Amino acid sequence: MQELFTKRNILLGTIIILLVAVFSYVENCKDKQRAAEREECQNAIIASAEENGLQDVTIVLSKNTEYDWYEANISCSNFGDFSPKKMIAIYNGIKTPKAGDTYVVLGTVTSGADRYSIYTSSNSVYRNHDCI
């Protein structure tokens, strides 16, 4: 019967453990880089939204795995103060940089208790599913 702890088996086990450790380290570095890219993207969108007149802006990036892009949902305190025409102009004026290699699109805007969906192709604004 062959010995379990031969030099060959110990060396093979050590190599496997080292490869797993290196792979884990590389994946952890990639995760940290992706998180930093998302945070940089969020900060850029917040700055752009504030430049366009929005106040108390926060951004939530949601990953769309089907199409491999992020949706940036905006929350602010004053979006409902604007006319629908101005809302569309603000929405169009917000810049969405890529998060690393992943595209970012604007999603809904939440202001107070209201949720706004902007459809720039038809110049439509919906507040809580009602066209305004």
C-alpha positions in Angstrom: 0.0 0.0 0.0 1.3 3.4 -1.0 2.2 6.0 1.7 -0.3 8.9 1.9 2.3 11.4 3.0 5.0 10.9 0.3 7.1 13.8 -0.8 5.2 13.9 -4.1 1.8 14.1 -2.4 2.9 16.8 0.0 4.3 18.8 -2.9 1.1 18.4 -4.9 -1.1 19.4 -2.0 1.1 22.4 -1.3 0.8 23.5 -5.0 -3.0 23.1 -4.9 -3.3 25.2 -1.7 -1.1 27.9 -3.2 -3.1 28.0 -6.4 -6.3 28.3 -4.5 -4.8 31.1 -2.3 -3.6 33.0 -5.3 -6.9 32.7 -7.1 -8.8 33.9 -4.0 -6.5 36.9 -3.7 -6.9 37.9 -7.4 -10.7 37.6 -7.1 -10.7 39.7 -3.9 -8.7 42.4 -5.7 -11.1 42.4 -8.6 -14.1 42.7 -6.3 -12.4 45.7 -4.5 -11.6 47.3 -7.9 -15.2 46.9 -9.1 -16.5 48.4 -5.8 -14.2 51.4 -6.2 -15.4 51.8 -9.8 -19.0 51.7 -8.8 -18.4 54.3 -6.0 -16.6 56.6 -8.4 -19.5 56.3 -10.9 -22.1 57.0 -8.1 -20.1 60.1 -7.0 -20.0 61.4 -10.6 -23.7 60.9 -11.1 -24.4 62.7 -7.8 -22.2 65.6 -8.8 -24.0 65.8 -12.2 -27.4 65.6 -10.6 -26.5 68.4 -8.2 -25.2 70.5 -11.1 -28.6 70.1 -12.7 -30.4 71.5 -9.6 -31.2 68.4 -7.6 -30.7 68.4 -3.8 -29.9 65.8 -1.2 -29.0 63.3 -4.0 -28.3 59.6 -3.4 -27.8 57.0 -6.0 -28.3 53.2 -5.9 -26.7 51.2 -8.7 -28.5 47.9 -9.5 -26.8 45.4 -11.7 -28.9 44.1 -14.6 -27.5 40.6 -15.2 -29.6 40.0 -18.2 -28.1 42.9 -20.2 -24.9 43.4 -18.1 -25.3 47.0 -17.2 -26.1 49.1 -14.1 -29.3 51.0 -13.5 -28.8 54.2 -11.5 -31.9 55.0 -9.4 -31.9 58.5 -8.0 -33.3 59.7 -4.8 -33.5 63.5 -4.0 -35.6 66.0 -2.1 -36.8 68.4 -4.8 -37.5 66.6 -8.1 -41.3 67.1 -7.6 -40.8 70.9 -7.5 -40.1 71.1 -11.2 -42.4 71.1 -14.2 -42.5 67.9 -16.3 -40.5 69.7 -19.1 -37.8 70.8 -16.6 -37.8 67.2 -15.2 -37.0 65.8 -18.6 -34.3 68.5 -19.1 -32.7 67.6 -15.7 -32.9 63.9 -16.5 -31.3 64.4 -19.9 -28.6 66.6 -18.3 -27.4 64.0 -15.8 -24.2 62.3 -17.1 -23.8 58.6 -16.5 -20.2 57.5 -16.8 -19.3 53.8 -17.2 -18.6 51.8 -14.0 -15.4 50.2 -15.2 -16.3 48.5 -18.4 -20.1 48.4 -17.6 -22.5 50.9 -18.9 -24.8 52.8 -16.6 -28.3 54.0 -17.5 -30.6 56.2 -15.4 -33.6 54.6 -13.8 -36.3 56.1 -11.7 -36.2 59.2 -9.6 -37.7 59.1 -6.1 -38.5 62.4 -4.4 -40.4 62.4 -1.2 -43.1 59.8 -1.4 -43.3 60.0 -5.2 -41.6 57.9 -7.8 -40.9 59.3 -11.2 -40.3 57.4 -14.4 -38.9 59.5 -17.3 -39.4 58.4 -20.9 -37.2 60.8 -23.0 -38.2 59.2 -26.3 -41.8 60.3 -25.9 -41.1 63.3 -23.6 -43.3 61.7 -20.9 -43.1 61.9 -17.1 -44.9 59.5 -14.9 -45.4 60.1 -11.2 -46.5 56.9 -9.4 -47.6 55.4 -12.7 -49.7 58.4 -13.7 -48.7 60.6 -16.6 -48.2 64.2 -15.6 
